């Protein structure tokens, strides 16, 4: 059986931001996810872990883009009644959650740590991430929400693959185990 990976798959501006200060990601609109085989990546995912702010933002986009995949929202608040199917709130230990998901043999798909920055940092700081796949977007925002918080310092990723695309985007894949 293939090992279930905990993966971060994320777009980041050339100057290290994942969103504008207000959380907007409109700077990604000119880039086609098909160029980066997003659907292929999503096909490997069984469970999403997403922060509450990011969940609320994605809900505002309209149709839920992650189909019927299990989604775990890190939050201490109740989720809205109109939440997508297979979506649940979780407010406990990330280590316990990671252990439960790794041991869950009913779901053989990888776990995608969607974000935001705080969630990414907590998983990195906890040593709970196996793979980091960053898409460096040729845009300089100048300000915004940084991908890595201070708590991610000391993480030593190992570059295992890189690729560039016609759009100028560069994909870098790192192993963290």
NUZA-388037 format. One line per 4 residues: number of its first residue (from 1); their letters; for each residue y, z, x of C-alpha. Coordinates in steps of 0.001 Angstrom, whole numbers, plus 500000, padded with zeros to 6 digits. Example, Ala and Ser with C-alpha at 12.3 -4.5 7.8 and 13.67 -1.06 7.14 Angstrom:
BEGIN
1> AS> 495500 507800 512300 | 498940 507140 513670
***
This chain:
BEGIN
1> XXXX> 500000 500000 500000 | 503468 499060 501260 | 505700 501962 502229 | 508463 502607 499710
5> XXXX> 511819 502261 501483 | 515079 504022 500708 | 517656 501296 501226 | 521408 500955 501275
9> XXXX> 522399 497360 500463 | 526156 497132 500343 | 529211 494940 500879 | 531939 496257 503152
13> XXXX> 535285 494792 504166 | 535896 493839 507770 | 537889 497052 508180 | 535158 499288 506724
17> XXXX> 536038 499730 503045 | 533718 499340 500042 | 536480 499404 497425 | 540217 499563 497009
21> XXXX> 541824 503003 496670 | 541511 502762 492864 | 537808 501831 493134 | 538348 498122 492404
25> XXXX> 535999 495621 494008 | 537879 492488 492924 | 538089 491381 496566 | 534380 490468 496256
29> XXXX> 534978 488007 493383 | 535237 484960 495661 | 531803 485572 497184 | 528628 484445 495404
33> XXXX> 525782 487004 495513 | 523310 484096 495290 | 524327 483088 498822 | 522889 486391 500048
37> XXXX> 519758 486255 497831 | 520803 489294 495824 | 518190 488454 493173 | 515497 488449 495868
41> XXXX> 516644 491863 497053 | 516775 493208 493492 | 513206 492001 493003 | 512071 494528 495645
45> XXXX> 513801 497462 493917 | 512044 499776 491497 | 514588 502612 491295 | 518353 502849 491729
49> XXXX> 520211 505993 492745 | 523863 505779 491820 | 526804 508152 491840 | 528555 508989 488592
53> XXXX> 531848 507238 489436 | 530015 504067 490441 | 527823 504273 487318 | 530894 504598 485078
57> XXXX> 532548 501663 486857 | 529498 499416 486476 | 529272 500384 482784 | 532833 499058 482364
61> XXXX> 531727 495630 483643 | 529940 495031 480329 | 526284 494012 480496 | 524187 496286 482736
65> XXXX> 523303 494107 485767 | 520160 495964 486845 | 518005 495097 483849 | 515463 497755 482933
69> XXXX> 515017 499328 486368 | 514847 503084 486514 | 518342 504372 487309 | 519057 507906 488461
73> XXXX> 522699 508919 488124 | 523765 511774 490377 | 525906 513888 488089 | 526338 517302 486543
77> XXXX> 527643 515822 483283 | 525774 514317 480352 | 525427 510547 480339 | 526909 508526 477483
81> XXXX> 524723 507658 474500 | 525135 503936 475234 | 523612 504256 478702 | 521081 501590 479716
85> XXXX> 517379 502138 479073 | 515510 504018 481803 | 518696 505801 482931 | 518649 509527 483606
89> XXXX> 521005 512164 484985 | 520061 514216 488045 | 521963 517162 489476 | 519450 518758 491835
93> XXXX> 518544 518575 495504 | 518615 515117 497081 | 515773 516101 499396 | 513620 517069 496408
97> XXXX> 514560 513855 494608 | 513686 511741 497649 | 510346 513524 498030 | 509498 512993 494353
101> XXXX> 510374 509303 494528 | 508433 508715 497761 | 505373 510405 496230 | 505630 508504 492924
105> XXXX> 502803 505958 493093 | 503541 504562 489630 | 506626 502795 491058 | 505896 500734 494159
109> XXXX> 509385 499246 494412 | 511946 500351 496964 | 514739 502798 496149 | 518255 501356 496285
113> XXXX> 520999 503856 497022 | 523797 501993 495279 | 526767 504215 496050 | 529529 505154 496133
117> XXXX> 530588 506317 499529 | 529851 509995 498913 | 526298 509230 497778 | 525709 506942 500774
121> XXXX> 527021 509606 503161 | 524903 512364 501595 | 521730 510300 501928 | 522583 509295 505509
125> XXXX> 523495 512852 506485 | 520256 514096 504949 | 518216 511602 506977 | 516862 510131 503736
129> XXXX> 517621 506443 504374 | 515137 504037 505943 | 517208 500861 505980 | 520903 499961 505910
133> XXXX> 521787 496380 505023 | 525517 495706 505256 | 527296 492536 504261 | 530541 492356 506213
137> XXXX> 533016 490480 504033 | 535809 488637 505886 | 538566 490495 504053 | 540885 493149 505439
141> XXXX> 541907 495628 502765 | 544023 497931 504928 | 543220 500932 502749 | 540643 502055 500250
145> XXXX> 537361 503902 500009 | 535545 503940 503337 | 531817 503315 503471 | 531118 506185 505818
149> XXXX> 532462 509687 505497 | 532778 512086 508403 | 529405 513636 507559 | 527662 510372 508506
153> XXXX> 528687 510886 512150 | 525720 511191 514453 | 523650 508632 512542 | 522232 506155 515065
157> XXXX> 521133 502941 513349 | 518999 500385 515202 | 519978 496747 514570 | 516877 494764 513593
161> XXXX> 518390 491589 512103 | 521666 489783 511608 | 522671 486586 509890 | 525882 484748 509104
165> XXXX> 526655 482655 506055 | 528875 479642 505367 | 531339 481890 503522 | 531971 483835 506744
169> XXXX> 529994 486867 505588 | 527779 488535 508181 | 524640 490483 507203 | 523512 493257 509505
173> XXXX> 520250 495081 508887 | 519598 498424 510527 | 516577 500690 510606 | 517345 504400 510409
177> X> 513890 505874 510942
***
